[in-house]
Structure formats: structure tokens, C-alpha cells
Amino acid sequence: MADSLFSHKQEKDDRFQTLLNNAHAATVISQIVEGTIGPKGLDIMMVDPFADLVITNDGVTILKLMDVSHPAARMIINAARAQQDEVGDGTTTATIMAAALVAEGAARC
């Protein structure tokens, strides 16, 4: 009986840690692009897959150049790409808002 209670508590702790990990990944993606927002946004210098320097303040360009494997971070990037495909603008805002939604959901647990 004690073993099943312990394993249930461990499973609950593991799920909570996964939730926190996902929220952290979404926040990191958001923080990468949030400095570029607005007319006084900063430029970011990145290296593309061909080892060329890319200087941009376009959120979708930054996200496209990132090599991300985390599932929650990929979800945020895909939301920004969908925003770009549908509207053509607002990718940075979509990224920040999606990450804020994930963070708010994690905070309520």
C-alpha cells in the first residue's frame, strides 16, 4: 500500500516537473524575441546553417533560424509561423502571448 502511495506521489511530482519544464521552455523562446518588439526593438545577430551572419529584429526570422527540439518550444514557434502564414505580421506578439498563456496555466497548478 505504501509503495503505491509513493509511486503515485512520485508520478504527480514528475508531471509537475514536466509542466514547469514546458513553461520554462516557452518563456525562454518568448524572452529571445521580446527584445525585438516595437520601433525601438533591438537587432539580434545569429549564425544561419551555412555559417553566414544574420542580423535581424524580425521575430519569425529569429525563430526560423533556431534549432529547437523541445516540444513546448516547438509549439510556440509553430504558433508564430502560423501567425506569419495567415497574417504576415505579429509573430513576436504571438510568441509572447502564447508563452504568457503557458506560464499562466503553469502558475495555476
Residue pairs with C-beta under 8 A, 6 or more apart in sequence:
16 109
19 106
19 109
20 106
21 72
22 70
22 71
22 72
22 102
22 106
23 72
23 102
23 103
23 105
23 106
25 70
25 72
25 73
25 76
26 72
26 73
26 75
26 76
26 98
26 99
26 102
26 103
27 99
27 102
27 103
28 73
29 63
29 66
29 68
29 73
29 76
29 77
29 95
29 99
30 76
30 95
30 96
30 98
30 99
30 100
32 44
32 62
32 66
33 59
33 62
33 63
33 91
33 92
33 95
33 96
34 92
34 95
34 96
35 41
35 42
35 44
36 42
36 43
36 44
36 56
36 57
36 58
36 59
36 62
36 92
37 59
37 92
37 93
37 96
41 57
42 57
43 55
43 56
43 57
44 55
44 56
44 57
44 62
45 53
45 54
45 55
46 53
46 54
46 55
46 56
46 62
46 65
47 53
47 54
48 54
48 65
49 65
54 61
54 65
56 62
58 91
59 80
59 91
59 92
59 95
60 80
60 81
60 83
60 84
60 91
63 77
63 80
63 81
63 91
63 95
64 81
66 77
68 74
68 77
72 102
75 98
76 95
76 98
76 99
76 102
77 95
79 94
79 95
79 98
80 91
80 92
80 94
80 95
80 98
81 91
82 94
83 89
83 90
83 91
83 93
83 94
84 91
